[in-house]
Amino acid sequence: MKRPSPAVSLLLLNMALVLVIAALLASLLGKGTQPPVAGDSDSMAVAPVPPPPTVVVVKTNMLVYTNTPVFTWSALESEDYRAYIQRLRAIGCPEQTIRDIIISDLDKLLAPQLHAILGLTNRLGYWQSENKEFESAKERRERQRLLREVDLQKRAAVQQLLGIDLVSERERVRGEADAFGRRLEFLPETKRDQIRTVIERAAEEEATLREKVWQEGEPLSAEEQARLRQLQIERESSLTALLSPEEKHQYDLTLSPTAGKVRDSLFGMNASEQEYLSLFQVQKTFDEKWPQGLPDNASLEDQARFAQDQQTMLARVKEQLGEDRFNEFQRAQDPDYRQLRIAAAQNNVSVESANEVYEMRRELAQQQAEVMTSQNLTLDRKREILRSMGDEAARSVRGVIGDPAFRTYLRSGAGAWMRGGVSQ
């Protein structure tokens, strides 16, 4: 017998499936209503209506708007940010999402101002260069000032609307460290933003005043020095008004100019809290007497008094730290030693090896002094000996800290004490 083709087989299978489905439907429908039976007196009666299903009420967090067929953002948005935030909170929107929405909206709102300040509103042809290097120092300062003002506007708005520090929030969301925020963790978040703004405004104006010294090498005028002193007074007054006495004391220990000097002076010493507090009080006494340091136009008498007060401060530091720790303190003030420690750390070289190199430098300095003061050597011979000593010192240092750390040390600009012995 000839077998049917695949197409015919498939058609027969589909027909069989249709018949099966039809039978199932008939069976299911038959369960709901029985057909009338001939001769039955009730055969023409309407079939009984099945009872309604039981309704189970389940509580959820979803809000149902009876007068709104579809939920849309337009139902929430408002030109009033406070009303907008209230509506977002009313529907259970997470607080972090509310922050993200409002901050993003403010970014878009203020973007045109930033573009105008940065000169991004005009189309730049592919053949045109921006030539930012031709911008004058005055133009750059003015542009930075305008950018800062827009940023402060945005931060003030976020503080008023959400009660958070915008800078800290952005650093946290990006997973980056906010050094300023970490130092001020003892304060409520609302105060951190206020303190940050006070400090930044004072620092910006101070940097503008000192730029003449940094770029042009000219000393500050009497009027400029007076303005610097006034800036410090205004900053302290603002901080005192914002902080309680306890908070102000903690701020002074944490972020005051004196605190910065003390932490810097303890470079690499792994100082204890008690050591820090002791040196803080010593430094504070000195800073209160010389709040601006030594003025550029200081008289000889002022220079002598300043030097004497520095010696007195060092003597008090020695009293507080003791002989051994004071020696470490003095070593920590050496810029060359700092670069040596950094080079060692970056190349996994021990602190002990770095300290060994520092002692080598001290010994070499004594030997060089003896050569230079010798009355039995000619100048050429002295130069020859010093060059040979430098060569030997360079080889020794390379052997102690290794070649990678040695090169890192030299690239930092340090190591001049090995003069004549530095072979790249």
Contacts in CASP RR format, 6 or more apart in sequence:
PFRMAT RR
TARGET T0000
AUTHOR 0000-0000-0000
METHOD contacts of the structure
MODEL  1
MKRPSPAVSLLLLNMALVLVIAALLASLLGKGTQPPVAGDSDSMAVAPVP
PPPTVVVVKTNMLVYTNTPVFTWSALESEDYRAYIQRLRAIGCPEQTIRD
IIISDLDKLLAPQLHAILGLTNRLGYWQSENKEFESAKERRERQRLLREV
DLQKRAAVQQLLGIDLVSERERVRGEADAFGRRLEFLPETKRDQIRTVIE
RAAEEEATLREKVWQEGEPLSAEEQARLRQLQIERESSLTALLSPEEKHQ
YDLTLSPTAGKVRDSLFGMNASEQEYLSLFQVQKTFDEKWPQGLPDNASL
EDQARFAQDQQTMLARVKEQLGEDRFNEFQRAQDPDYRQLRIAAAQNNVS
VESANEVYEMRRELAQQQAEVMTSQNLTLDRKREILRSMGDEAARSVRGV
IGDPAFRTYLRSGAGAWMRGGVSQ
4 12 0 8 1.000
32 47 0 8 1.000
32 50 0 8 1.000
33 47 0 8 1.000
34 47 0 8 1.000
36 43 0 8 1.000
36 44 0 8 1.000
37 43 0 8 1.000
61 92 0 8 1.000
63 91 0 8 1.000
65 71 0 8 1.000
65 75 0 8 1.000
68 75 0 8 1.000
76 84 0 8 1.000
76 87 0 8 1.000
76 88 0 8 1.000
76 91 0 8 1.000
77 84 0 8 1.000
78 84 0 8 1.000
78 87 0 8 1.000
81 102 0 8 1.000
81 105 0 8 1.000
81 157 0 8 1.000
81 161 0 8 1.000
82 161 0 8 1.000
84 102 0 8 1.000
85 98 0 8 1.000
85 102 0 8 1.000
85 161 0 8 1.000
85 162 0 8 1.000
88 97 0 8 1.000
88 98 0 8 1.000
88 101 0 8 1.000
89 95 0 8 1.000
89 98 0 8 1.000
98 162 0 8 1.000
99 162 0 8 1.000
99 164 0 8 1.000
99 169 0 8 1.000
100 173 0 8 1.000
102 158 0 8 1.000
102 161 0 8 1.000
102 162 0 8 1.000
103 158 0 8 1.000
103 166 0 8 1.000
103 169 0 8 1.000
103 170 0 8 1.000
106 154 0 8 1.000
106 157 0 8 1.000
106 158 0 8 1.000
107 154 0 8 1.000
110 150 0 8 1.000
110 153 0 8 1.000
110 154 0 8 1.000
112 121 0 8 1.000
113 150 0 8 1.000
114 120 0 8 1.000
114 147 0 8 1.000
114 150 0 8 1.000
115 121 0 8 1.000
117 143 0 8 1.000
117 146 0 8 1.000
117 147 0 8 1.000
117 150 0 8 1.000
118 143 0 8 1.000
118 147 0 8 1.000
124 130 0 8 1.000
135 143 0 8 1.000
137 211 0 8 1.000
137 215 0 8 1.000
141 208 0 8 1.000
141 211 0 8 1.000
145 204 0 8 1.000
148 200 0 8 1.000
148 204 0 8 1.000
152 197 0 8 1.000
154 166 0 8 1.000
155 165 0 8 1.000
155 166 0 8 1.000
155 167 0 8 1.000
155 193 0 8 1.000
155 197 0 8 1.000
156 197 0 8 1.000
158 164 0 8 1.000
158 166 0 8 1.000
158 169 0 8 1.000
159 165 0 8 1.000
159 166 0 8 1.000
159 190 0 8 1.000
159 193 0 8 1.000
159 194 0 8 1.000
163 189 0 8 1.000
163 190 0 8 1.000
164 189 0 8 1.000
164 190 0 8 1.000
164 193 0 8 1.000
165 181 0 8 1.000
165 189 0 8 1.000
165 190 0 8 1.000
165 192 0 8 1.000
165 193 0 8 1.000
165 196 0 8 1.000
166 193 0 8 1.000
167 178 0 8 1.000
167 180 0 8 1.000
167 193 0 8 1.000
167 196 0 8 1.000
168 178 0 8 1.000
168 180 0 8 1.000
168 181 0 8 1.000
168 189 0 8 1.000
168 192 0 8 1.000
168 193 0 8 1.000
171 177 0 8 1.000
171 178 0 8 1.000
172 178 0 8 1.000
180 192 0 8 1.000
180 196 0 8 1.000
180 255 0 8 1.000
181 192 0 8 1.000
181 196 0 8 1.000
183 254 0 8 1.000
183 255 0 8 1.000
184 191 0 8 1.000
184 192 0 8 1.000
184 195 0 8 1.000
184 196 0 8 1.000
184 251 0 8 1.000
184 254 0 8 1.000
184 255 0 8 1.000
186 247 0 8 1.000
186 250 0 8 1.000
186 254 0 8 1.000
187 195 0 8 1.000
187 243 0 8 1.000
187 247 0 8 1.000
187 251 0 8 1.000
191 242 0 8 1.000
191 243 0 8 1.000
191 247 0 8 1.000
194 242 0 8 1.000
195 239 0 8 1.000
195 242 0 8 1.000
195 243 0 8 1.000
195 251 0 8 1.000
198 235 0 8 1.000
198 238 0 8 1.000
198 239 0 8 1.000
198 242 0 8 1.000
199 235 0 8 1.000
199 255 0 8 1.000
202 231 0 8 1.000
202 232 0 8 1.000
202 234 0 8 1.000
202 235 0 8 1.000
205 231 0 8 1.000
206 228 0 8 1.000
206 231 0 8 1.000
209 220 0 8 1.000
209 224 0 8 1.000
209 227 0 8 1.000
209 228 0 8 1.000
210 220 0 8 1.000
210 228 0 8 1.000
212 218 0 8 1.000
212 220 0 8 1.000
212 224 0 8 1.000
213 219 0 8 1.000
213 220 0 8 1.000
213 296 0 8 1.000
219 296 0 8 1.000
219 297 0 8 1.000
220 228 0 8 1.000
220 296 0 8 1.000
222 297 0 8 1.000
225 292 0 8 1.000
225 295 0 8 1.000
225 296 0 8 1.000
228 292 0 8 1.000
229 291 0 8 1.000
229 292 0 8 1.000
232 291 0 8 1.000
239 248 0 8 1.000
239 251 0 8 1.000
240 248 0 8 1.000
243 251 0 8 1.000
252 258 0 8 1.000
252 259 0 8 1.000
252 284 0 8 1.000
253 259 0 8 1.000
253 277 0 8 1.000
253 280 0 8 1.000
257 287 0 8 1.000
258 280 0 8 1.000
258 283 0 8 1.000
258 284 0 8 1.000
258 287 0 8 1.000
259 280 0 8 1.000
261 283 0 8 1.000
261 287 0 8 1.000
262 276 0 8 1.000
262 279 0 8 1.000
262 280 0 8 1.000
262 283 0 8 1.000
263 276 0 8 1.000
265 279 0 8 1.000
265 283 0 8 1.000
265 329 0 8 1.000
265 332 0 8 1.000
265 333 0 8 1.000
266 275 0 8 1.000
266 276 0 8 1.000
266 279 0 8 1.000
266 329 0 8 1.000
266 332 0 8 1.000
267 332 0 8 1.000
267 333 0 8 1.000
267 338 0 8 1.000
267 341 0 8 1.000
268 332 0 8 1.000
268 341 0 8 1.000
269 275 0 8 1.000
269 325 0 8 1.000
269 328 0 8 1.000
269 329 0 8 1.000
269 332 0 8 1.000
271 279 0 8 1.000
275 320 0 8 1.000
275 321 0 8 1.000
275 325 0 8 1.000
278 320 0 8 1.000
278 321 0 8 1.000
279 317 0 8 1.000
279 320 0 8 1.000
279 321 0 8 1.000
282 313 0 8 1.000
282 316 0 8 1.000
282 317 0 8 1.000
282 320 0 8 1.000
283 313 0 8 1.000
285 313 0 8 1.000
286 309 0 8 1.000
286 310 0 8 1.000
286 313 0 8 1.000
289 309 0 8 1.000
290 306 0 8 1.000
290 309 0 8 1.000
293 306 0 8 1.000
294 302 0 8 1.000
294 303 0 8 1.000
294 306 0 8 1.000
295 302 0 8 1.000
298 306 0 8 1.000
317 326 0 8 1.000
317 329 0 8 1.000
318 326 0 8 1.000
321 329 0 8 1.000
331 337 0 8 1.000
331 355 0 8 1.000
331 358 0 8 1.000
332 338 0 8 1.000
334 358 0 8 1.000
335 414 0 8 1.000
336 361 0 8 1.000
336 414 0 8 1.000
336 415 0 8 1.000
336 416 0 8 1.000
336 417 0 8 1.000
337 354 0 8 1.000
337 358 0 8 1.000
339 409 0 8 1.000
339 412 0 8 1.000
339 413 0 8 1.000
339 414 0 8 1.000
339 415 0 8 1.000
340 354 0 8 1.000
340 357 0 8 1.000
340 358 0 8 1.000
340 409 0 8 1.000
340 414 0 8 1.000
341 351 0 8 1.000
341 354 0 8 1.000
342 408 0 8 1.000
342 412 0 8 1.000
343 349 0 8 1.000
343 354 0 8 1.000
343 401 0 8 1.000
343 405 0 8 1.000
343 406 0 8 1.000
343 408 0 8 1.000
343 409 0 8 1.000
343 412 0 8 1.000
343 414 0 8 1.000
344 350 0 8 1.000
344 351 0 8 1.000
344 353 0 8 1.000
344 354 0 8 1.000
344 401 0 8 1.000
344 405 0 8 1.000
346 405 0 8 1.000
346 408 0 8 1.000
347 401 0 8 1.000
347 402 0 8 1.000
347 404 0 8 1.000
347 405 0 8 1.000
347 408 0 8 1.000
349 401 0 8 1.000
349 402 0 8 1.000
349 405 0 8 1.000
353 400 0 8 1.000
353 401 0 8 1.000
354 401 0 8 1.000
356 400 0 8 1.000
357 397 0 8 1.000
357 400 0 8 1.000
357 401 0 8 1.000
360 393 0 8 1.000
360 396 0 8 1.000
360 397 0 8 1.000
360 400 0 8 1.000
361 393 0 8 1.000
361 417 0 8 1.000
364 389 0 8 1.000
364 390 0 8 1.000
364 393 0 8 1.000
364 417 0 8 1.000
364 418 0 8 1.000
365 417 0 8 1.000
367 389 0 8 1.000
368 386 0 8 1.000
368 389 0 8 1.000
371 377 0 8 1.000
371 382 0 8 1.000
371 385 0 8 1.000
371 386 0 8 1.000
371 389 0 8 1.000
372 382 0 8 1.000
372 386 0 8 1.000
374 382 0 8 1.000
377 385 0 8 1.000
386 419 0 8 1.000
386 420 0 8 1.000
387 419 0 8 1.000
387 420 0 8 1.000
387 421 0 8 1.000
390 418 0 8 1.000
390 419 0 8 1.000
390 420 0 8 1.000
390 421 0 8 1.000
391 420 0 8 1.000
391 421 0 8 1.000
391 423 0 8 1.000
392 421 0 8 1.000
393 417 0 8 1.000
393 418 0 8 1.000
393 421 0 8 1.000
394 418 0 8 1.000
394 420 0 8 1.000
394 421 0 8 1.000
394 422 0 8 1.000
394 423 0 8 1.000
397 406 0 8 1.000
397 409 0 8 1.000
397 418 0 8 1.000
398 406 0 8 1.000
399 406 0 8 1.000
401 409 0 8 1.000
409 415 0 8 1.000
410 422 0 8 1.000
410 424 0 8 1.000
415 422 0 8 1.000
END
